[in-house]
Amino acid sequence: MPSQAGFFDIAFNQTRATFVATIHAPANTVGRVCLPKLGSSDYHVRVGTRAVLGKVDGDYVCADGLAPAKGESELRVERSG
């Protein structure tokens, strides 16, 4: 996906119980990631090893201000149903 900051390389894997997005982002970018709710009432997403409380937006749970860890280019965001 192109942007003014450069290209984002995004891959995902979905099962009935989980949705995992792996994002390679341009340096110094921060963004919003939205993953399916998967029928769950828990609105946390896992960003790497930490849990982040997201906000519901229709059928999705969204988390703002996400960026790869310092010195890394990959951001992994996971949601369980």
N, CA, C and O atoms as CSV, one atom per row, in Angstrom:
chain,resi,resn,atom,element,x,y,z
A,1,MET,N,N,0.854,-1.166,0.000
A,1,MET,CA,C,0.000,0.000,0.000
A,1,MET,C,C,0.902,1.232,0.000
A,1,MET,O,O,1.713,1.391,0.912
A,2,PRO,N,N,0.784,2.092,-0.986
A,2,PRO,CA,C,1.609,3.299,-1.022
A,2,PRO,C,C,1.068,4.389,-0.096
A,2,PRO,O,O,-0.130,4.449,0.183
A,3,SER,N,N,1.969,5.243,0.371
A,3,SER,CA,C,1.599,6.413,1.161
A,3,SER,C,C,2.640,7.493,0.895
A,3,SER,O,O,3.631,7.244,0.209
A,4,GLN,N,N,2.424,8.681,1.428
A,4,GLN,CA,C,3.400,9.753,1.258
A,4,GLN,C,C,4.727,9.414,1.931
A,4,GLN,O,O,5.778,9.893,1.504
A,5,ALA,N,N,4.688,8.589,2.982
A,5,ALA,CA,C,5.900,8.220,3.717
A,5,ALA,C,C,6.658,7.073,3.063
A,5,ALA,O,O,7.812,6.822,3.409
A,6,GLY,N,N,6.029,6.373,2.126
A,6,GLY,CA,C,6.629,5.207,1.481
A,6,GLY,C,C,5.621,4.077,1.432
A,6,GLY,O,O,4.432,4.277,1.681
A,7,PHE,N,N,6.103,2.895,1.111
A,7,PHE,CA,C,5.209,1.745,0.966
A,7,PHE,C,C,5.032,0.990,2.278
A,7,PHE,O,O,5.979,0.822,3.046
A,8,PHE,N,N,3.808,0.541,2.520
A,8,PHE,CA,C,3.483,-0.349,3.618
A,8,PHE,C,C,3.306,-1.738,3.025
A,8,PHE,O,O,2.573,-1.907,2.051
A,9,ASP,N,N,3.962,-2.720,3.596
A,9,ASP,CA,C,3.801,-4.111,3.175
A,9,ASP,C,C,2.981,-4.787,4.268
A,9,ASP,O,O,3.437,-4.902,5.406
A,10,ILE,N,N,1.774,-5.235,3.930
A,10,ILE,CA,C,0.843,-5.757,4.917
A,10,ILE,C,C,0.432,-7.175,4.538
A,10,ILE,O,O,0.040,-7.439,3.401
A,11,ALA,N,N,0.526,-8.084,5.507
A,11,ALA,CA,C,0.071,-9.462,5.320
A,11,ALA,C,C,-0.824,-9.809,6.504
A,11,ALA,O,O,-0.686,-9.238,7.586
A,12,PHE,N,N,-1.740,-10.746,6.292
A,12,PHE,CA,C,-2.579,-11.167,7.414
A,12,PHE,C,C,-2.879,-12.649,7.307
A,12,PHE,O,O,-2.783,-13.259,6.241
A,13,ASN,N,N,-3.249,-13.208,8.460
A,13,ASN,CA,C,-3.652,-14.598,8.545
A,13,ASN,C,C,-4.881,-14.643,9.448
A,13,ASN,O,O,-4.855,-14.118,10.561
A,14,GLN,N,N,-5.948,-15.266,8.974
A,14,GLN,CA,C,-7.177,-15.341,9.749
A,14,GLN,C,C,-7.617,-16.779,9.895
A,14,GLN,O,O,-7.612,-17.549,8.935
A,15,THR,N,N,-8.002,-17.132,11.123
A,15,THR,CA,C,-8.661,-18.396,11.407
A,15,THR,C,C,-10.026,-18.039,11.999
A,15,THR,O,O,-10.387,-16.863,12.055
A,16,ARG,N,N,-10.774,-19.029,12.434
A,16,ARG,CA,C,-12.060,-18.728,13.073
A,16,ARG,C,C,-11.879,-17.982,14.384
A,16,ARG,O,O,-12.765,-17.234,14.797
A,17,ALA,N,N,-10.729,-18.178,15.050
A,17,ALA,CA,C,-10.527,-17.617,16.381
A,17,ALA,C,C,-9.543,-16.459,16.443
A,17,ALA,O,O,-9.524,-15.736,17.439
A,18,THR,N,N,-8.729,-16.258,15.419
A,18,THR,CA,C,-7.716,-15.198,15.481
A,18,THR,C,C,-7.577,-14.472,14.144
A,18,THR,O,O,-7.910,-14.994,13.080
A,19,PHE,N,N,-7.077,-13.263,14.250
A,19,PHE,CA,C,-6.721,-12.472,13.071
A,19,PHE,C,C,-5.387,-11.820,13.397
A,19,PHE,O,O,-5.282,-11.078,14.374
A,20,VAL,N,N,-4.369,-12.089,12.592
A,20,VAL,CA,C,-3.039,-11.541,12.814
A,20,VAL,C,C,-2.639,-10.728,11.591
A,20,VAL,O,O,-2.667,-11.230,10.467
A,21,ALA,N,N,-2.267,-9.470,11.813
A,21,ALA,CA,C,-1.763,-8.607,10.747
A,21,ALA,C,C,-0.292,-8.329,11.014
A,21,ALA,O,O,0.089,-7.966,12.127
A,22,THR,N,N,0.531,-8.503,9.986
A,22,THR,CA,C,1.951,-8.183,10.069
A,22,THR,C,C,2.198,-7.034,9.108
A,22,THR,O,O,1.925,-7.136,7.912
A,23,ILE,N,N,2.715,-5.946,9.641
A,23,ILE,CA,C,2.868,-4.723,8.864
A,23,ILE,C,C,4.328,-4.289,8.872
A,23,ILE,O,O,4.925,-4.123,9.936
A,24,HIS,N,N,4.897,-4.107,7.696
A,24,HIS,CA,C,6.223,-3.504,7.547
A,24,HIS,C,C,5.965,-2.068,7.115
A,24,HIS,O,O,5.473,-1.821,6.015
A,25,ALA,N,N,6.301,-1.126,7.985
A,25,ALA,CA,C,5.965,0.276,7.762
A,25,ALA,C,C,7.212,1.103,7.468
A,25,ALA,O,O,8.307,0.750,7.905
A,26,PRO,N,N,7.054,2.203,6.728
A,26,PRO,CA,C,8.176,3.111,6.518
A,26,PRO,C,C,8.660,3.675,7.860
A,26,PRO,O,O,7.895,3.738,8.823
A,27,ALA,N,N,9.894,4.069,7.915
A,27,ALA,CA,C,10.478,4.616,9.145
A,27,ALA,C,C,9.690,5.828,9.640
A,27,ALA,O,O,9.169,6.615,8.849
A,28,ASN,N,N,9.617,5.957,10.943
A,28,ASN,CA,C,9.009,7.112,11.612
A,28,ASN,C,C,7.532,7.309,11.276
A,28,ASN,O,O,7.059,8.444,11.205
A,29,THR,N,N,6.802,6.212,11.070
A,29,THR,CA,C,5.371,6.328,10.825
A,29,THR,C,C,4.600,5.763,12.013
A,29,THR,O,O,5.052,4.836,12.685
A,30,VAL,N,N,3.449,6.329,12.252
A,30,VAL,CA,C,2.543,5.906,13.316
A,30,VAL,C,C,1.158,5.823,12.686
A,30,VAL,O,O,0.778,6.678,11.887
A,31,GLY,N,N,0.408,4.787,13.053
A,31,GLY,CA,C,-0.882,4.654,12.390
A,31,GLY,C,C,-1.958,4.001,13.218
A,31,GLY,O,O,-1.782,3.684,14.394
A,32,ARG,N,N,-3.070,3.816,12.560
A,32,ARG,CA,C,-4.253,3.178,13.142
A,32,ARG,C,C,-4.421,1.821,12.474
A,32,ARG,O,O,-4.350,1.706,11.250
A,33,VAL,N,N,-4.645,0.791,13.293
A,33,VAL,CA,C,-4.863,-0.558,12.775
A,33,VAL,C,C,-6.224,-1.027,13.259
A,33,VAL,O,O,-6.538,-0.928,14.445
A,34,CYS,N,N,-7.037,-1.543,12.329
A,34,CYS,CA,C,-8.370,-2.055,12.651
A,34,CYS,C,C,-8.438,-3.526,12.277
A,34,CYS,O,O,-8.139,-3.902,11.144
A,35,LEU,N,N,-8.833,-4.359,13.239
A,35,LEU,CA,C,-8.968,-5.796,13.028
A,35,LEU,C,C,-10.404,-6.208,13.319
A,35,LEU,O,O,-11.085,-5.534,14.092
A,36,PRO,N,N,-10.887,-7.306,12.718
A,36,PRO,CA,C,-12.260,-7.765,12.960
A,36,PRO,C,C,-12.518,-8.071,14.437
A,36,PRO,O,O,-11.629,-8.541,15.147
A,37,LYS,N,N,-13.749,-7.797,14.892
A,37,LYS,CA,C,-14.126,-8.095,16.284
A,37,LYS,C,C,-14.161,-9.586,16.560
A,37,LYS,O,O,-13.954,-10.001,17.700
A,38,LEU,N,N,-14.413,-10.391,15.562
A,38,LEU,CA,C,-14.476,-11.851,15.696
A,38,LEU,C,C,-15.524,-12.300,16.712
A,38,LEU,O,O,-15.378,-13.353,17.333
A,39,GLY,N,N,-16.576,-11.505,16.880
A,39,GLY,CA,C,-17.655,-11.885,17.783
A,39,GLY,C,C,-17.336,-11.757,19.257
A,39,GLY,O,O,-18.139,-12.164,20.096
A,40,SER,N,N,-16.190,-11.204,19.592
A,40,SER,CA,C,-15.767,-11.094,20.984
A,40,SER,C,C,-16.210,-9.769,21.585
A,40,SER,O,O,-16.334,-8.771,20.874
A,41,SER,N,N,-16.450,-9.758,22.893
A,41,SER,CA,C,-16.758,-8.512,23.593
A,41,SER,C,C,-15.512,-7.930,24.258
A,41,SER,O,O,-15.591,-6.887,24.907
A,42,ASP,N,N,-14.371,-8.585,24.105
A,42,ASP,CA,C,-13.093,-8.066,24.599
A,42,ASP,C,C,-12.495,-7.221,23.482
A,42,ASP,O,O,-12.299,-7.708,22.369
A,43,TYR,N,N,-12.210,-5.981,23.771
A,43,TYR,CA,C,-11.759,-5.068,22.722
A,43,TYR,C,C,-10.267,-4.761,22.792
A,43,TYR,O,O,-9.834,-3.675,22.405
A,44,HIS,N,N,-9.490,-5.709,23.281
A,44,HIS,CA,C,-8.041,-5.559,23.294
A,44,HIS,C,C,-7.445,-6.163,22.023
A,44,HIS,O,O,-7.972,-7.133,21.479
A,45,VAL,N,N,-6.359,-5.588,21.567
A,45,VAL,CA,C,-5.537,-6.180,20.512
A,45,VAL,C,C,-4.149,-6.362,21.105
A,45,VAL,O,O,-3.734,-5.601,21.980
A,46,ARG,N,N,-3.438,-7.367,20.629
A,46,ARG,CA,C,-2.064,-7.574,21.068
A,46,ARG,C,C,-1.163,-6.917,20.046
A,46,ARG,O,O,-1.255,-7.180,18.846
A,47,VAL,N,N,-0.299,-6.068,20.537
A,47,VAL,CA,C,0.684,-5.391,19.695
A,47,VAL,C,C,2.036,-5.886,20.176
A,47,VAL,O,O,2.535,-5.451,21.214
A,48,GLY,N,N,2.629,-6.805,19.411
A,48,GLY,CA,C,3.834,-7.456,19.901
A,48,GLY,C,C,3.479,-8.260,21.134
A,48,GLY,O,O,2.696,-9.207,21.055
A,49,THR,N,N,4.054,-7.886,22.292
A,49,THR,CA,C,3.800,-8.613,23.533
A,49,THR,C,C,2.855,-7.879,24.476
A,49,THR,O,O,2.567,-8.379,25.564
A,50,ARG,N,N,2.373,-6.723,24.090
A,50,ARG,CA,C,1.516,-5.956,25.009
A,50,ARG,C,C,0.073,-5.900,24.509
A,50,ARG,O,O,-0.193,-5.951,23.309
A,51,ALA,N,N,-0.844,-5.794,25.465
A,51,ALA,CA,C,-2.264,-5.670,25.152
A,51,ALA,C,C,-2.629,-4.194,25.118
A,51,ALA,O,O,-2.247,-3.431,26.006
A,52,VAL,N,N,-3.367,-3.797,24.091
A,52,VAL,CA,C,-3.803,-2.416,23.922
A,52,VAL,C,C,-5.321,-2.414,23.800
A,52,VAL,O,O,-5.880,-3.176,23.011
A,53,LEU,N,N,-5.988,-1.568,24.570
A,53,LEU,CA,C,-7.434,-1.457,24.487
A,53,LEU,C,C,-7.791,-0.672,23.234
A,53,LEU,O,O,-7.360,0.467,23.056
A,54,GLY,N,N,-8.580,-1.290,22.371
A,54,GLY,CA,C,-9.007,-0.638,21.142
A,54,GLY,C,C,-10.377,-0.028,21.286
A,54,GLY,O,O,-11.020,-0.140,22.331
A,55,LYS,N,N,-10.820,0.622,20.220
A,55,LYS,CA,C,-12.152,1.226,20.167
A,55,LYS,C,C,-12.939,0.535,19.063
A,55,LYS,O,O,-12.409,0.241,17.991
A,56,VAL,N,N,-14.199,0.284,19.341
A,56,VAL,CA,C,-15.054,-0.380,18.358
A,56,VAL,C,C,-15.432,0.613,17.264
A,56,VAL,O,O,-15.811,1.753,17.535
A,57,ASP,N,N,-15.320,0.152,16.028
A,57,ASP,CA,C,-15.737,0.918,14.862
A,57,ASP,C,C,-16.470,-0.054,13.941
A,57,ASP,O,O,-15.852,-0.708,13.100
A,58,GLY,N,N,-17.791,-0.148,14.102
A,58,GLY,CA,C,-18.579,-1.116,13.336
A,58,GLY,C,C,-18.227,-2.532,13.732
A,58,GLY,O,O,-18.343,-2.894,14.903
A,59,ASP,N,N,-17.798,-3.340,12.777
A,59,ASP,CA,C,-17.417,-4.733,13.035
A,59,ASP,C,C,-15.928,-4.890,13.337
A,59,ASP,O,O,-15.395,-5.998,13.274
A,60,TYR,N,N,-15.257,-3.789,13.662
A,60,TYR,CA,C,-13.808,-3.815,13.871
A,60,TYR,C,C,-13.427,-3.241,15.223
A,60,TYR,O,O,-14.177,-2.469,15.819
A,61,VAL,N,N,-12.249,-3.628,15.700
A,61,VAL,CA,C,-11.630,-3.040,16.871
A,61,VAL,C,C,-10.386,-2.312,16.359
A,61,VAL,O,O,-9.526,-2.914,15.716
A,62,CYS,N,N,-10.299,-1.011,16.651
A,62,CYS,CA,C,-9.217,-0.186,16.119
A,62,CYS,C,C,-8.327,0.332,17.248
A,62,CYS,O,O,-8.811,0.681,18.324
A,63,ALA,N,N,-7.037,0.376,16.989
A,63,ALA,CA,C,-6.075,0.927,17.936
A,63,ALA,C,C,-5.267,1.999,17.208
A,63,ALA,O,O,-4.787,1.781,16.096
A,64,ASP,N,N,-5.124,3.149,17.845
A,64,ASP,CA,C,-4.416,4.286,17.255
A,64,ASP,C,C,-3.005,4.406,17.812
A,64,ASP,O,O,-2.687,3.857,18.868
A,65,GLY,N,N,-2.168,5.131,17.085
A,65,GLY,CA,C,-0.824,5.450,17.554
A,65,GLY,C,C,0.132,4.274,17.534
A,65,GLY,O,O,1.076,4.239,18.324
A,66,LEU,N,N,-0.088,3.304,16.646
A,66,LEU,CA,C,0.759,2.122,16.613
A,66,LEU,C,C,1.944,2.311,15.669
A,66,LEU,O,O,1.820,2.904,14.597
A,67,ALA,N,N,3.079,1.799,16.089
A,67,ALA,CA,C,4.307,1.865,15.294
A,67,ALA,C,C,5.183,0.681,15.674
A,67,ALA,O,O,5.062,0.158,16.782
A,68,PRO,N,N,6.064,0.246,14.775
A,68,PRO,CA,C,7.004,-0.824,15.127
A,68,PRO,C,C,7.882,-0.386,16.309
A,68,PRO,O,O,8.110,0.805,16.518
A,69,ALA,N,N,8.365,-1.365,17.072
A,69,ALA,CA,C,9.277,-1.069,18.171
A,69,ALA,C,C,10.526,-0.387,17.619
A,69,ALA,O,O,10.897,-0.596,16.464
A,70,LYS,N,N,11.160,0.415,18.437
A,70,LYS,CA,C,12.355,1.151,18.006
A,70,LYS,C,C,13.398,0.185,17.433
A,70,LYS,O,O,13.725,-0.827,18.052
A,71,GLY,N,N,13.901,0.503,16.274
A,71,GLY,CA,C,14.918,-0.323,15.635
A,71,GLY,C,C,14.353,-1.475,14.823
A,71,GLY,O,O,15.115,-2.225,14.213
A,72,GLU,N,N,13.024,-1.634,14.801
A,72,GLU,CA,C,12.403,-2.713,14.034
A,72,GLU,C,C,11.531,-2.133,12.925
A,72,GLU,O,O,11.106,-0.980,12.992
A,73,SER,N,N,11.274,-2.941,11.916
A,73,SER,CA,C,10.419,-2.477,10.823
A,73,SER,C,C,9.089,-3.215,10.795
A,73,SER,O,O,8.198,-2.855,10.026
A,74,GLU,N,N,8.945,-4.247,11.630
A,74,GLU,CA,C,7.730,-5.061,11.603
A,74,GLU,C,C,6.849,-4.777,12.803
A,74,GLU,O,O,7.323,-4.704,13.937
A,75,LEU,N,N,5.565,-4.619,12.543
A,75,LEU,CA,C,4.564,-4.454,13.579
A,75,LEU,C,C,3.599,-5.626,13.456
A,75,LEU,O,O,3.013,-5.847,12.396
A,76,ARG,N,N,3.434,-6.378,14.545
A,76,ARG,CA,C,2.521,-7.526,14.547
A,76,ARG,C,C,1.363,-7.194,15.480
A,76,ARG,O,O,1.563,-6.890,16.657
A,77,VAL,N,N,0.146,-7.256,14.934
A,77,VAL,CA,C,-1.061,-6.945,15.703
A,77,VAL,C,C,-1.968,-8.160,15.619
A,77,VAL,O,O,-2.225,-8.678,14.532
A,78,GLU,N,N,-2.462,-8.622,16.791
A,78,GLU,CA,C,-3.252,-9.849,16.846
A,78,GLU,C,C,-4.537,-9.630,17.621
A,78,GLU,O,O,-4.577,-8.874,18.591
A,79,ARG,N,N,-5.578,-10.301,17.179
A,79,ARG,CA,C,-6.882,-10.234,17.829
A,79,ARG,C,C,-7.433,-11.642,17.961
A,79,ARG,O,O,-7.400,-12.415,17.004
A,80,SER,N,N,-7.941,-11.982,19.143
A,80,SER,CA,C,-8.551,-13.293,19.374
A,80,SER,C,C,-10.027,-13.134,19.636
A,80,SER,O,O,-10.455,-12.165,20.263
A,81,GLY,N,N,-10.800,-14.076,19.163
A,81,GLY,CA,C,-12.244,-14.011,19.342
A,81,GLY,C,C,-12.728,-14.884,20.433
A,81,GLY,O,O,-13.929,-14.932,20.699
